[in-house]
Amino acid sequence: MSYPTVSLPQGAKLAYNVFGSKHVGRAKPMVLVGGMSSLRGDWERLSTALATNRPVLVFDHRGMGDSKYSNEDGNDDITIESMARDLLFLINSLGWRDLAICGFSMGGMIAQQLLLLPYHRSEPTPLPFCVSHVILAATMASPIRDRRYGLRFGKRPDGPLTEDQKKELIRPVVESTFDPVWLRNNDHRAQWWLTISASGRPLRTIMKQGAAIMQVDFGSLHINLPRDTQVLSIHGKLDQIVPDSYRQEIMQYFPHARVVEIGDRPGQIPNDQFGHHWWEYFDIQVWKAVVDNFLEDKAVVHLSPSPNRSYL
């Protein structure tokens, strides 16, 4: 499969895809930012649905999948900030000036960091685009210290791994992103996740991402964020990776945010009994309606934008 790449200033390359490109200029683009160990193909179910009526950007973080480090040694520093700056460069290269972002798990932290770059303490960086809507899904604003949560790998055997051994190594990770009932009722889909999770995800990079999450500290910068940015929180009660309590943390950092509603109308979800990989639950049209309805809400645009923000 062919895919475009963008070369970052330091020489690294990000692989990405824009689905629904025929809608560029007609509908608000959605940027999907994956979590720790994720690849752009993980979004397949959601990105395909969303791309029927809007452009959708998916990409591999530096050092993951088809994205490359700046050198063969792969010694690039990986932080939440560096990944946010990678994303800033990628979006700017596409020339998009008004967009929405959905940050999932670690991707939610990256999305927050992106929004906070104009208020960075030592290197403030205006955004050359407007992020009008942000979905923060199964994510947090501070490191998770509870050892009962997070990615859990199997024990790695010595020597080169066979394909079956790779699957067994990552099986605990895959299974922890769902719940036992979902796994029993969706064996075919669970096997799909096992298969795609067994390649393109270097453990060294995943460990760097994990360290980045544990080192993040946004301080009090969230208070600077404009209230005209629309924020939606999605978090399942059955999430075994990010505790549901972190939903409250997100609401504290974004007091004007809303939580996805439960109900049977378009834009609502049947219930909140879902795991970390939230878009694998319910009919995908349910989640498409959630996104489309949310993006139809217009942000209030101030006539006098902050000097730290740039809308080129």
Secondary structure as UniProt FT lines:
FT   STRAND          5..7
FT   TURN            9..10
FT   STRAND          13..19
FT   HELIX           21..23
FT   TURN            24..26
FT   STRAND          30..33
FT   TURN            36..37
FT   HELIX           40..43
FT   HELIX           44..50
FT   TURN            51..53
FT   STRAND          56..59
FT   TURN            62..63
FT   TURN            65..66
FT   TURN            72..73
FT   HELIX           80..94
FT   STRAND          98..104
FT   HELIX           106..116
FT   HELIX           117..119
FT   STRAND          130..137
FT   TURN            147..148
FT   HELIX           163..176
FT   HELIX           180..185
FT   HELIX           187..197
FT   HELIX           203..215
FT   TURN            219..220
FT   HELIX           221..224
FT   TURN            227..228
FT   STRAND          230..234
FT   TURN            237..238
FT   HELIX           245..253
FT   TURN            255..256
FT   STRAND          258..259
FT   TURN            266..267
FT   HELIX           278..280
FT   HELIX           284..296
FT   TURN            307..308
//
